[in-house]
């Protein structure tokens, strides 16, 4: 599979996005195309912050709608085995950032089991985060402005952001 997301996550050839929402995926690809990170930095973040045999969901909300999402499920070695977007009625939900985040995490748990990381940003802060050389500082700025929901938070990420 070709694409900036596959490249950023260092996906193996046997791991391809499945059951994706085309609009959300196009927006994920757009954001990843603007990313300011070193080779495999996103893949390293997945390995560092998504515990074994769990899933992570990252979402971007624009105008109370889920504009983009990425769900990554990892195996016992913290390597991606599944990549998708949030689907079903949750993908169409119109609500505030916290509600969209809670429903997306609930959807991931229902579809893929344990969700260890939920990271949700409003669109302007997502764009700032993706292009920031200091990702932790960008998350802190988003939090201070009310443009971040981070729940659940794996211990390794909590420590890194402290």
DSSP file (Angstrom, degrees, kcal/mol; ACC not computed):
  #  RESIDUE AA STRUCTURE BP1 BP2  ACC     N-H-->O    O-->H-N    N-H-->O    O-->H-N    TCO  KAPPA ALPHA  PHI   PSI    X-CA   Y-CA   Z-CA
    1    1 A X              0   0    0      0, 0.0     2,-0.2     0, 0.0    10,-0.1   0.000 360.0 360.0 360.0 129.2    0.0    0.0    0.0
    2    2 A X        +     0   0    0      4,-0.1     2,-0.2     5,-0.0     4,-0.1  -0.602 360.0  99.7 -95.2 161.7    1.3    3.4   -0.9
    3    3 A X  S  > S-     0   0    0     -2,-0.2     4,-2.1     1,-0.1     5,-0.2  -0.492  75.7 -92.9 137.2 155.9    0.5    6.6    0.8
    4    4 A X  H  > S+     0   0    0      1,-0.2     4,-2.7     2,-0.2     5,-0.2   0.836 120.9  52.8 -67.5 -32.2    1.8    9.1    3.4
    5    5 A X  H  > S+     0   0    0      2,-0.2     4,-2.5     1,-0.2    -1,-0.2   0.946 110.1  47.4 -68.0 -47.2    0.0    7.3    6.3
    6    6 A X  H  4>S+     0   0    0      1,-0.2     5,-2.4     2,-0.2     4,-0.4   0.901 115.4  46.7 -59.2 -41.1    1.5    3.9    5.4
    7    7 A X  H ><5S+     0   0    0     -4,-2.1     3,-0.8     3,-0.2    33,-0.2   0.928 112.4  48.5 -67.3 -46.1    4.9    5.5    5.1
    8    8 A X  H 3<5S+     0   0    0     -4,-2.7    35,-1.3     1,-0.3    34,-0.3   0.864 116.6  42.5 -64.3 -36.5    4.7    7.5    8.3
    9    9 A X  T 3<5S-     0   0    0     -4,-2.5    71,-0.3    33,-0.2    -1,-0.3   0.457 105.2-129.8 -88.7  -0.8    3.5    4.5   10.3
   10   10 A X  T < 5 -     0   0    0     -3,-0.8    -3,-0.2    -4,-0.4    -4,-0.1   0.922  37.3-166.7  51.5  48.5    6.0    2.2    8.6
   11   11 A X      < -     0   0    0     -5,-2.4    -1,-0.2    -6,-0.2     2,-0.1  -0.392  19.1-119.0 -69.5 139.8    3.3   -0.3    7.8
   12   12 A X    >   -     0   0    0     68,-0.3     3,-2.0    -3,-0.1    -1,-0.1  -0.394  31.0-107.5 -68.6 156.1    4.2   -3.7    6.7
   13   13 A X  T 3  S+     0   0    0      1,-0.3    -1,-0.1    -2,-0.1    -2,-0.1   0.762 118.8  58.8 -59.4 -25.2    2.9   -4.6    3.2
   14   14 A X  T 3  S+     0   0    0      1,-0.1     2,-0.7   -13,-0.0    -1,-0.3   0.482  91.2  80.1 -85.3  -0.7    0.3   -7.0    4.7
   15   15 A X    <   +     0   0    0     -3,-2.0     2,-0.3   -14,-0.1    67,-0.1  -0.915  58.2 160.7-109.4 110.5   -1.3   -4.1    6.8
   16   16 A X        -     0   0    0     -2,-0.7    67,-0.5    65,-0.2    -3,-0.0  -0.941  47.0 -92.2-126.9 148.8   -3.7   -2.0    4.7
   17   17 A X        -     0   0    0     -2,-0.3     2,-0.3    65,-0.1    67,-0.2  -0.329  46.9-169.8 -58.6 139.4   -6.5    0.3    5.8
   18   18 A X        +     0   0    0     65,-2.0    67,-0.4     1,-0.2    -1,-0.0  -0.966  57.7   8.5-132.5 149.4   -9.8   -1.4    5.9
   19   19 A X  S    S+     0   0    0     -2,-0.3    66,-0.5     1,-0.2     2,-0.2   0.887  85.3 171.4  52.8  46.6  -13.4   -0.2    6.3
   20   20 A X        -     0   0    0     64,-0.1     2,-0.7    -3,-0.1    -1,-0.2  -0.576  41.3-123.7 -91.5 151.0  -12.3    3.4    6.0
   21   21 A X     >  -     0   0    0     -2,-0.2     4,-2.9     1,-0.2     5,-0.2  -0.844  25.0-145.1 -85.0 118.2  -14.5    6.5    5.6
   22   22 A X  H  > S+     0   0    0     -2,-0.7     4,-2.3     1,-0.2     5,-0.2   0.868  94.6  48.0 -59.7 -41.6  -13.2    8.0    2.4
   23   23 A X  H  > S+     0   0    0      2,-0.2     4,-1.8     1,-0.2    -1,-0.2   0.932 114.4  45.7 -66.6 -45.1  -13.6   11.7    3.4
   24   24 A X  H  > S+     0   0    0      1,-0.2     4,-2.3     2,-0.2    -2,-0.2   0.926 112.8  51.1 -62.4 -43.3  -11.9   11.1    6.8
   25   25 A X  H  X S+     0   0    0     -4,-2.9     4,-2.8     1,-0.2     5,-0.2   0.904 106.9  53.2 -62.5 -41.4   -9.1    9.2    5.2
   26   26 A X  H  X S+     0   0    0     -4,-2.3     4,-2.0    -5,-0.2    -1,-0.2   0.896 110.9  47.7 -60.0 -39.2   -8.5   11.9    2.6
   27   27 A X  H  X S+     0   0    0     -4,-1.8     4,-2.5    40,-0.3    -1,-0.2   0.867 110.0  51.9 -70.9 -35.9   -8.2   14.4    5.5
   28   28 A X  H  X S+     0   0    0     -4,-2.3     4,-2.9     2,-0.2     5,-0.2   0.944 110.7  48.4 -62.0 -47.6   -5.8   12.1    7.4
   29   29 A X  H  X S+     0   0    0     -4,-2.8     4,-2.0     1,-0.2    -2,-0.2   0.896 110.6  51.9 -59.5 -40.5   -3.6   11.8    4.3
   30   30 A X  H  X S+     0   0    0     -4,-2.0     4,-0.8    -5,-0.2    -1,-0.2   0.941 112.2  45.1 -62.0 -47.9   -3.7   15.6    3.9
   31   31 A X  H >< S+     0   0    0     -4,-2.5     3,-1.2     1,-0.2     4,-0.4   0.933 112.8  49.8 -62.3 -46.6   -2.6   16.2    7.5
   32   32 A X  H >< S+     0   0    0     -4,-2.9     3,-1.0     1,-0.3    -1,-0.2   0.837 105.1  59.2 -63.5 -30.9    0.1   13.5    7.3
   33   33 A X  H 3< S+     0   0    0     -4,-2.0    -1,-0.3    -5,-0.2    -2,-0.2   0.743 108.0  46.0 -67.1 -22.6    1.3   15.1    4.1
   34   34 A X  T << S+     0   0    0     -3,-1.2    -1,-0.2    -4,-0.8    -2,-0.2   0.405  88.1 131.3 -95.4   0.0    1.9   18.4    6.0
   35   35 A X    <   -     0   0    0     -3,-1.0     2,-0.7    -4,-0.4    96,-0.2  -0.199  49.5-150.7 -65.3 142.1    3.6   16.7    8.9
   36   36 A X        +     0   0    0     94,-3.0     2,-0.3    96,-0.2    -1,-0.1  -0.781  52.5 116.1-109.1  83.8    6.9   17.9   10.4
   37   37 A X        -     0   0    0     -2,-0.7     3,-0.1    94,-0.0    96,-0.1  -0.992  63.6-105.0-148.0 156.1    8.5   14.8   11.7
   38   38 A X    >   -     0   0    0     -2,-0.3     3,-2.3     1,-0.2     4,-0.4  -0.267  61.6 -65.2 -72.7 163.4   11.5   12.7   11.0
   39   39 A X  T 3  S+     0   0    0      1,-0.3    -1,-0.2     2,-0.1   -31,-0.1  -0.245 121.7   0.3 -50.4 131.7   11.3    9.4    9.2
   40   40 A X  T 3> S+     0   0    0    -33,-0.2     4,-2.6    -3,-0.1    -1,-0.3   0.557  89.2 128.8  64.2  12.4    9.3    6.8   11.2
   41   41 A X  H <> S+     0   0    0     -3,-2.3     4,-2.1     2,-0.2    -2,-0.1   0.898  76.1  48.4 -62.9 -38.7    8.7    9.3   14.1
   42   42 A X  H  > S+     0   0    0     -4,-0.4     4,-2.1   -34,-0.3    -1,-0.2   0.916 111.7  49.3 -66.2 -41.9    5.0    8.4   13.9
   43   43 A X  H  > S+     0   0    0    -35,-1.3     4,-2.3     1,-0.2    -2,-0.2   0.901 110.7  50.4 -62.8 -40.7    5.7    4.7   13.9
   44   44 A X  H  X S+     0   0    0     -4,-2.6     4,-2.3     1,-0.2    -1,-0.2   0.886 107.9  53.4 -64.8 -38.6    8.0    5.2   16.9
   45   45 A X  H  X S+     0   0    0     -4,-2.1     4,-2.8     2,-0.2     5,-0.3   0.902 107.9  50.6 -63.5 -40.5    5.3    7.1   18.7
   46   46 A X  H  X S+     0   0    0     -4,-2.1     4,-2.1     1,-0.2    -2,-0.2   0.951 112.5  46.3 -61.1 -48.3    2.9    4.2   18.1
   47   47 A X  H  < S+     0   0    0     -4,-2.3    -2,-0.2     1,-0.2    -1,-0.2   0.863 118.7  42.5 -62.1 -35.5    5.4    1.8   19.5
   48   48 A X  H  < S+     0   0    0     -4,-2.3    -2,-0.2    -5,-0.2    -1,-0.2   0.842 125.9  27.8 -80.2 -34.3    6.2    4.0   22.5
   49   49 A X  H  < S+     0   0    0     -4,-2.8     2,-0.7    -5,-0.2   105,-0.3   0.504 102.9  74.2-114.8  -5.1    2.7    5.1   23.4
   50   50 A X  S  < S-     0   0    0     -4,-2.1    -1,-0.1    -5,-0.3     3,-0.1  -0.909  78.1-136.4-112.1 106.8    0.3    2.4   22.4
   51   51 A X    >   -     0   0    0     -2,-0.7     3,-1.0     1,-0.1    23,-0.3  -0.122  38.7 -71.2 -60.3 157.2    0.5   -0.6   24.7
   52   52 A X  T 3  S+     0   0    0      1,-0.2    24,-0.3    24,-0.2    -1,-0.1  -0.090 113.4   5.7 -49.2 139.1    0.6   -4.1   23.4
   53   53 A X  T 3  S+     0   0    0     22,-1.6    61,-0.2     1,-0.2     2,-0.2   0.809 107.6 104.6  55.6  37.9   -2.6   -5.6   22.0
   54   54 A X    <   -     0   0    0     -3,-1.0    20,-2.8    21,-0.3     2,-0.3  -0.780  62.3-120.2-132.1 179.6   -4.6   -2.4   22.2
   55   55 A X  E     -Ab  73 115A   0     59,-1.9    61,-2.3    -2,-0.2    62,-1.2  -0.877  11.7-154.7-122.1 156.8   -5.8    0.4   19.9
   56   56 A X  E     -Ab  72 117A   0     16,-2.4    16,-2.3    -2,-0.3     2,-0.4  -0.967   7.0-160.9-124.9 145.3   -5.3    4.1   19.7
   57   57 A X  E     -Ab  71 118A   0     60,-2.7    62,-2.6    -2,-0.4     2,-0.4  -0.996   5.1-172.9-129.5 130.9   -7.7    6.6   18.1
   58   58 A X  E     -Ab  70 119A   0     12,-2.4    12,-2.2    -2,-0.4     2,-0.4  -0.981  13.6-178.2-119.3 131.6   -6.7   10.0   16.9
   59   59 A X  E     -Ab  69 120A   0     60,-2.7    62,-2.3    -2,-0.4     2,-0.5  -0.960  20.3-154.6-134.2 151.0   -9.5   12.4   15.8
   60   60 A X  E     -Ab  68 121A   0      8,-2.9     7,-2.7    -2,-0.4     8,-1.7  -0.992  15.3-158.9-123.6 127.4   -9.8   15.8   14.4
   61   61 A X  E     -Ab  66 122A   0     60,-2.5    62,-2.0    -2,-0.5     2,-0.4  -0.902  10.1-178.6-111.4 132.1  -13.0   17.8   14.9
   62   62 A X  E >  S-A   65   0A   0      3,-2.6     3,-1.1    -2,-0.5    -2,-0.0  -0.990  74.4 -13.6-128.2 123.0  -14.1   20.7   12.8
   63   63 A X  T 3  S-     0   0    0     -2,-0.4    -1,-0.1     1,-0.3     3,-0.1   0.872 128.4 -52.6  57.0  41.0  -17.4   22.5   13.5
   64   64 A X  T 3  S+     0   0    0      1,-0.2    31,-1.9    30,-0.1     2,-0.4   0.671 118.4 104.3  68.2  21.3  -18.6   19.7   15.9
   65   65 A X  E <  S-AC  62  94A   0     -3,-1.1    -3,-2.6    29,-0.2     2,-0.8  -0.977  82.1-106.1-130.1 147.2  -18.1   17.0   13.3
   66   66 A X  E     +A   61   0A   0     27,-0.6    -5,-0.3    -2,-0.4     3,-0.1  -0.599  39.2 176.2 -70.8 108.2  -15.4   14.3   13.1
   67   67 A X  E     +     0   0A   0     -7,-2.7     2,-0.3    -2,-0.8   -40,-0.3   0.820  65.2   0.6 -85.5 -36.0  -13.3   15.7   10.2
   68   68 A X  E     +A   60   0A   0     -8,-1.7    -8,-2.9    -3,-0.1     2,-0.3  -0.990  63.6 177.7-152.2 147.8  -10.6   13.0   10.3
   69   69 A X  E     -A   59   0A   0     -2,-0.3     2,-0.4   -10,-0.2   -10,-0.2  -0.992  10.1-166.5-150.4 156.1   -9.8    9.9   12.4
   70   70 A X  E     -A   58   0A   0    -12,-2.2   -12,-2.4    -2,-0.3     2,-0.5  -0.962   4.2-168.7-144.7 123.8   -7.2    7.2   12.5
   71   71 A X  E     -AD  57  84A   0     13,-2.9    13,-2.2    -2,-0.4     2,-0.5  -0.967   7.6-175.4-115.7 122.9   -7.5    4.0   14.5
   72   72 A X  E     -AD  56  83A   0    -16,-2.3   -16,-2.4    -2,-0.5     2,-0.5  -0.980   6.6-164.5-121.8 125.2   -4.4    1.9   14.8
   73   73 A X  E     -AD  55  82A   0      9,-2.5     8,-3.2    -2,-0.5     9,-1.4  -0.919  12.0-158.5-107.7 133.5   -4.5   -1.5   16.6
   74   74 A X  E     - D   0  80A   0    -20,-2.8     6,-0.2    -2,-0.5   -20,-0.1  -0.776   6.7-133.9-113.9 157.6   -1.2   -3.0   17.6
   75   75 A X    >   -     0   0    0      4,-2.1     3,-1.9    -2,-0.3   -22,-1.6  -0.081  50.0 -70.5 -91.6-165.7   -0.1   -6.6   18.3
   76   76 A X  T 3  S+     0   0    0      1,-0.3   -24,-0.2   -24,-0.3    -1,-0.0   0.604 135.3  50.0 -66.8 -12.7    2.0   -8.0   21.2
   77   77 A X  T 3  S-     0   0    0      2,-0.2    -1,-0.3   -26,-0.1     3,-0.1   0.232 118.5-110.2-106.8  11.0    5.1   -6.3   19.8
   78   78 A X  S <  S+     0   0    0     -3,-1.9     2,-0.4     1,-0.2    -2,-0.1   0.787  73.8 138.5  63.8  30.7    3.3   -2.9   19.4
   79   79 A X        -     0   0    0    -32,-0.0    -4,-2.1   -33,-0.0    -1,-0.2  -0.876  62.3-100.0-103.7 138.5    3.4   -3.2   15.6
   80   80 A X  E     +D   74   0A   0     -2,-0.4   -68,-0.3   -71,-0.3    -6,-0.3  -0.318  44.4 164.5 -60.3 131.4    0.3   -2.1   13.7
   81   81 A X  E     +     0   0A   0     -8,-3.2     2,-0.3     1,-0.3   -65,-0.2   0.458  68.9  31.1-119.4 -12.0   -1.9   -4.9   12.6
   82   82 A X  E     -D   73   0A   0     -9,-1.4    -9,-2.5   -67,-0.1     2,-0.4  -0.982  57.6-177.8-150.6 135.6   -5.0   -2.9   11.7
   83   83 A X  E     +D   72   0A   0    -67,-0.5   -65,-2.0    -2,-0.3     2,-0.2  -0.998  25.5 130.3-134.5 130.0   -5.6    0.6   10.4
   84   84 A X  E     -D   71   0A   0    -13,-2.2   -13,-2.9    -2,-0.4     2,-0.3  -0.848  46.1-105.7-155.4-171.7   -9.0    2.2    9.9
   85   85 A X        -     0   0    0    -66,-0.5     2,-0.1   -67,-0.4   -15,-0.1  -0.855  47.6 -84.2-122.1 162.8  -11.1    5.2   10.6
   86   86 A X        -     0   0    0     -2,-0.3     2,-0.2     4,-0.1   -65,-0.1  -0.457  59.8-178.1 -64.7 138.6  -14.0    5.7   13.0
   87   87 A X    >>  +     0   0    0     -2,-0.1     4,-0.7    17,-0.1     3,-0.7  -0.526  28.9  40.1-127.9-167.4  -17.2    4.4   11.3
   88   88 A X  H >> S-     0   0    0      1,-0.2     3,-0.9     2,-0.2     4,-0.5  -0.153 115.3 -26.1  62.5-154.7  -20.9    4.0   11.7
   89   89 A X  H >4 S+     0   0    0      1,-0.3     3,-1.0     2,-0.2     4,-0.5   0.781 132.9  67.5 -63.7 -27.6  -23.1    6.5   13.4
   90   90 A X  H X4 S+     0   0    0     -3,-0.7     3,-1.0     1,-0.3    -1,-0.3   0.864  93.8  57.8 -61.6 -36.1  -20.1    7.8   15.4
   91   91 A X  H << S+     0   0    0     -3,-0.9   -25,-0.3    -4,-0.7    -1,-0.3   0.745 111.1  42.8 -66.2 -22.5  -18.5    9.1   12.2
   92   92 A X  T << S+     0   0    0     -3,-1.0    -1,-0.2    -4,-0.5    -2,-0.2   0.397  84.9 130.4-103.1   0.4  -21.6   11.2   11.5
   93   93 A X    <   -     0   0    0     -3,-1.0   -27,-0.6    -4,-0.5     2,-0.6  -0.273  43.9-155.5 -60.7 136.4  -22.0   12.5   15.1
   94   94 A X  B     +C   65   0A   0    -29,-0.1     2,-0.3     5,-0.0   -29,-0.2  -0.957  44.9 108.1-114.1 111.3  -22.5   16.2   15.6
   95   95 A X        -     0   0    0    -31,-1.9    -2,-0.0    -2,-0.6     0, 0.0  -0.952  69.1 -61.5-166.3 177.3  -21.4   17.3   19.1
   96   96 A X     >  -     0   0    0     -2,-0.3     4,-2.6     1,-0.1     5,-0.2  -0.208  58.3 -97.5 -69.2 167.1  -18.8   19.1   21.1
   97   97 A X  H  > S+     0   0    0      1,-0.2     4,-2.5     2,-0.2     5,-0.2   0.879 122.2  50.6 -55.1 -45.5  -15.2   17.9   21.1
   98   98 A X  H  > S+     0   0    0      2,-0.2     4,-2.4     1,-0.2    -1,-0.2   0.893 112.2  46.6 -64.4 -40.0  -15.5   16.0   24.4
   99   99 A X  H  > S+     0   0    0      2,-0.2     4,-2.5     1,-0.2     5,-0.2   0.926 112.4  49.1 -68.7 -44.7  -18.6   14.1   23.3
  100  100 A X  H  X S+     0   0    0     -4,-2.6     4,-2.4     1,-0.2    -2,-0.2   0.925 112.9  49.3 -59.0 -43.8  -17.2   13.2   19.9
  101  101 A X  H  X S+     0   0    0     -4,-2.5     4,-2.4    -5,-0.2     5,-0.2   0.936 111.3  47.9 -61.8 -47.7  -14.0   11.9   21.6
  102  102 A X  H  X S+     0   0    0     -4,-2.4     4,-2.1     1,-0.2    -1,-0.2   0.905 114.1  46.6 -61.5 -42.1  -16.0    9.8   24.1
  103  103 A X  H  X S+     0   0    0     -4,-2.5     4,-2.4     2,-0.2    -1,-0.2   0.875 111.2  51.6 -69.6 -36.7  -18.2    8.3   21.4
  104  104 A X  H  X S+     0   0    0     -4,-2.4     4,-2.5    -5,-0.2    -2,-0.2   0.919 110.8  47.8 -66.3 -42.4  -15.2    7.6   19.2
  105  105 A X  H  X S+     0   0    0     -4,-2.4     4,-2.5     2,-0.2    -2,-0.2   0.913 111.7  50.8 -63.4 -41.8  -13.3    5.8   22.0
  106  106 A X  H  X S+     0   0    0     -4,-2.1     4,-2.1    -5,-0.2    -2,-0.2   0.911 109.8  50.5 -60.8 -42.3  -16.5    3.8   22.8
  107  107 A X  H  X S+     0   0    0     -4,-2.4     4,-2.5     2,-0.2     5,-0.2   0.926 110.0  49.8 -61.8 -45.3  -16.8    2.8   19.1
  108  108 A X  H  X>S+     0   0    0     -4,-2.5     4,-3.5     1,-0.2     5,-0.5   0.924 110.4  50.1 -60.6 -44.5  -13.1    1.7   19.1
  109  109 A X  H  X5S+     0   0    0     -4,-2.5     4,-1.3     1,-0.2    -1,-0.2   0.889 112.3  47.6 -61.7 -38.6  -13.7   -0.4   22.2
  110  110 A X  H  <5S+     0   0    0     -4,-2.1    -1,-0.2    -5,-0.2    -2,-0.2   0.895 122.4  33.8 -68.1 -40.4  -16.8   -2.0   20.7
  111  111 A X  H  <5S+     0   0    0     -4,-2.5    -2,-0.2    -5,-0.2    -3,-0.2   0.837 136.2  15.8 -85.2 -35.1  -15.1   -2.8   17.4
  112  112 A X  H  <5S-     0   0    0     -4,-3.5     2,-0.3     1,-0.4    -3,-0.2   0.395  96.1-121.7-127.4   1.0  -11.5   -3.5   18.4
  113  113 A X  S  <<S+     0   0    0     -4,-1.3    -1,-0.4    -5,-0.5    -2,-0.1  -0.639  76.2  28.8  90.7-148.9  -11.3   -4.2   22.1
  114  114 A X        -     0   0    0     -2,-0.3   -59,-1.9   -61,-0.2     2,-0.6  -0.184  61.0-159.3 -56.4 131.8   -9.2   -2.2   24.5
  115  115 A X  E     +b   55   0A   0    -61,-0.2   -59,-0.2     1,-0.1     3,-0.1  -0.957  14.1 175.1-111.4 113.2   -8.5    1.4   23.5
  116  116 A X  E     +     0   0A   0    -61,-2.3     2,-0.4    -2,-0.6    36,-0.3   0.634  64.3  37.6 -94.8 -16.0   -5.4    2.7   25.4
  117  117 A X  E     +b   56   0A   0    -62,-1.2   -60,-2.7    36,-0.2     2,-0.4  -0.982  51.8 177.2-144.1 127.1   -5.1    6.1   23.7
  118  118 A X  E     +b   57   0A   0     34,-2.2    33,-1.8    -2,-0.4     2,-0.5  -0.976   9.3 176.3-126.8 117.1   -7.6    8.7   22.6
  119  119 A X  E     +bE  58 150A   0    -62,-2.6   -60,-2.7    -2,-0.4     2,-0.4  -0.972   4.9 174.0-125.4 114.7   -6.2   11.9   21.2
  120  120 A X  E     +bE  59 149A   0     29,-2.8    29,-2.7    -2,-0.5     2,-0.3  -0.983   1.5 174.7-129.1 131.2   -8.7   14.5   19.8
  121  121 A X  E     -bE  60 148A   0    -62,-2.3   -60,-2.5    -2,-0.4    27,-0.2  -0.933  34.7-111.7-129.5 151.5   -7.9   18.0   18.6
  122  122 A X  E  >  -b   61   0A   0     25,-1.8     4,-2.3    -2,-0.3     3,-0.3  -0.491  46.6-102.1 -74.2 162.2   -9.9   20.7   17.0
  123  123 A X  H  > S+     0   0    0    -62,-2.0     4,-2.4     1,-0.2     5,-0.2   0.872 118.5  51.5 -59.8 -43.2   -8.8   21.2   13.4
  124  124 A X  H  > S+     0   0    0      1,-0.2     4,-1.7     2,-0.2    -1,-0.2   0.902 114.2  44.1 -63.4 -39.1   -6.7   24.4   14.0
  125  125 A X  H  > S+     0   0    0     -3,-0.3     4,-2.8     2,-0.2    -1,-0.2   0.830 110.3  55.8 -74.2 -30.5   -4.8   22.7   16.8
  126  126 A X  H  X S+     0   0    0     -4,-2.3     4,-2.7     2,-0.2    -2,-0.2   0.918 108.3  48.0 -64.2 -42.6   -4.4   19.5   14.8
  127  127 A X  H  X S+     0   0    0     -4,-2.4     4,-1.2     2,-0.2    -2,-0.2   0.891 113.4  47.6 -65.2 -38.7   -2.8   21.5   12.0
  128  128 A X  H  X S+     0   0    0     -4,-1.7     4,-0.8    -5,-0.2    -2,-0.2   0.915 113.6  48.5 -66.3 -42.5   -0.5   23.2   14.5
  129  129 A X  H >< S+     0   0    0     -4,-2.8     3,-0.8     1,-0.2    -2,-0.2   0.930 108.9  51.7 -62.1 -47.5    0.4   19.9   16.1
  130  130 A X  H 3< S+     0   0    0     -4,-2.7   -94,-3.0     1,-0.3    -1,-0.2   0.793 117.3  38.7 -65.5 -28.0    1.1   18.1   12.8
  131  131 A X  H 3< S+     0   0    0     -4,-1.2     2,-0.3   -96,-0.2    -1,-0.3   0.488  93.2 106.7-100.3  -2.9    3.5   20.8   11.7
  132  132 A X    <<  -     0   0    0     -4,-0.8   -96,-0.2    -3,-0.8     3,-0.2  -0.565  59.2-152.0 -79.1 134.5    5.1   21.5   15.1
  133  133 A X  S    S+     0   0    0     -2,-0.3     2,-0.8     1,-0.2    -1,-0.1   0.814  95.1  54.2 -71.0 -28.2    8.7   20.3   15.7
  134  134 A X     >  +     0   0    0      1,-0.2     4,-1.8     2,-0.1    -1,-0.2  -0.830  68.4 179.4-107.7  93.0    7.8   20.1   19.4
  135  135 A X  H  > S+     0   0    0     -2,-0.8     4,-2.2     1,-0.2     5,-0.2   0.865  78.8  54.6 -64.3 -38.5    4.7   17.9   19.6
  136  136 A X  H  > S+     0   0    0      1,-0.2     4,-2.3     2,-0.2    -1,-0.2   0.916 108.4  48.9 -63.2 -42.8    4.4   18.0   23.4
  137  137 A X  H  > S+     0   0    0      1,-0.2     4,-2.3     2,-0.2    -1,-0.2   0.882 109.8  52.5 -63.9 -37.6    4.4   21.8   23.4
  138  138 A X  H  X S+     0   0    0     -4,-1.8     4,-2.2     2,-0.2    -1,-0.2   0.891 109.6  48.8 -65.9 -39.0    1.7   21.8   20.7
  139  139 A X  H  X S+     0   0    0     -4,-2.2     4,-2.5     2,-0.2    -2,-0.2   0.900 110.4  50.9 -66.9 -39.8   -0.4   19.4   22.8
  140  140 A X  H  X S+     0   0    0     -4,-2.3     4,-2.5     2,-0.2    -2,-0.2   0.912 110.6  49.1 -62.8 -41.6    0.0   21.6   25.8
  141  141 A X  H  X S+     0   0    0     -4,-2.3     4,-1.5     2,-0.2    -2,-0.2   0.909 111.3  49.3 -64.2 -42.3   -1.0   24.7   23.8
  142  142 A X  H  <>S+     0   0    0     -4,-2.2     5,-3.0     1,-0.2     4,-0.5   0.907 111.6  49.8 -63.1 -41.7   -4.1   22.9   22.5
  143  143 A X  H ><5S+     0   0    0     -4,-2.5     3,-1.3     4,-0.2     5,-0.2   0.929 108.8  51.1 -62.3 -46.2   -5.0   21.8   26.0
  144  144 A X  H 3<5S+     0   0    0     -4,-2.5    -1,-0.2     1,-0.3    -2,-0.2   0.808 112.3  47.9 -62.0 -30.0   -4.6   25.4   27.4
  145  145 A X  T 3<5S-     0   0    0     -4,-1.5    -1,-0.3    -5,-0.2    -2,-0.2   0.463 116.6-112.2 -90.0  -2.4   -6.9   26.7   24.6
  146  146 A X  T < 5S+     0   0    0     -3,-1.3    -3,-0.2    -4,-0.5    -2,-0.1   0.693  86.2 117.0  79.7  18.7   -9.5   24.0   25.1
  147  147 A X      < +     0   0    0     -5,-3.0   -25,-1.8    -6,-0.2     2,-0.4   0.108  57.7  74.3-105.5  21.7   -8.8   22.3   21.8
  148  148 A X  E     -E  121   0A   0     -6,-0.4     2,-0.4    -5,-0.2   -27,-0.2  -0.998  46.0-176.8-138.9 135.6   -7.7   19.0   23.1
  149  149 A X  E     -E  120   0A   0    -29,-2.7   -29,-2.8    -2,-0.4     2,-0.5  -0.989  10.4-178.3-124.6 122.4   -9.3   15.9   24.6
  150  150 A X  E     +E  119   0A   0     -2,-0.4     2,-0.3   -31,-0.2   -31,-0.2  -0.877  17.0 167.7-124.2  95.5   -6.7   13.3   25.7
  151  151 A X        +     0   0    0    -33,-1.8     2,-0.2    -2,-0.5   -34,-0.1  -0.877  57.4  24.4-166.5 128.0   -8.5   10.2   27.1
  152  152 A X  S    S-     0   0    0    -36,-0.3   -34,-2.2    -2,-0.3     2,-0.5   0.615  79.0-167.5 -72.9 163.6   -7.6    7.5   27.7
  153  153 A X        -     0   0    0    -36,-0.2   -36,-0.2    -2,-0.2     2,-0.1  -0.979  15.3-136.0-122.0 118.5   -4.0    8.3   28.3
  154  154 A X    >>  -     0   0    0     -2,-0.5     4,-2.1  -105,-0.3     3,-0.9  -0.447  27.2-113.7 -69.9 149.1   -1.4    5.5   28.5
  155  155 A X  H 3> S+     0   0    0      1,-0.3     4,-2.5     2,-0.2     5,-0.2   0.854 113.9  58.2 -53.0 -40.7    1.1    6.0   31.3
  156  156 A X  H 3> S+     0   0    0      1,-0.2     4,-1.8     2,-0.2    -1,-0.3   0.874 109.4  44.6 -60.9 -37.1    4.1    6.4   28.9
  157  157 A X  H <> S+     0   0    0     -3,-0.9     4,-2.0  -108,-0.2    -1,-0.2   0.895 110.0  54.5 -74.3 -39.6    2.4    9.4   27.2
  158  158 A X  H  X S+     0   0    0     -4,-2.1     4,-0.9     1,-0.2    -2,-0.2   0.917 110.9  46.8 -58.0 -43.1    1.3   10.9   30.6
  159  159 A X  H >< S+     0   0    0     -4,-2.5     3,-0.6     1,-0.2    -1,-0.2   0.913 110.5  52.1 -65.4 -42.9    5.0   10.8   31.7
  160  160 A X  H 3< S+     0   0    0     -4,-1.8    -1,-0.2     1,-0.2    -2,-0.2   0.820 113.0  44.8 -64.3 -31.2    6.2   12.2   28.4
  161  161 A X  H 3<        0   0    0     -4,-2.0    -1,-0.2     1,-0.2    -2,-0.2   0.587 360.0 360.0 -89.5 -10.4    3.8   15.2   28.6
  162  162 A X    <<        0   0    0     -4,-0.9    -1,-0.2    -3,-0.6    -2,-0.1   0.501 360.0 360.0 -68.1 360.0    4.5   15.9   32.3
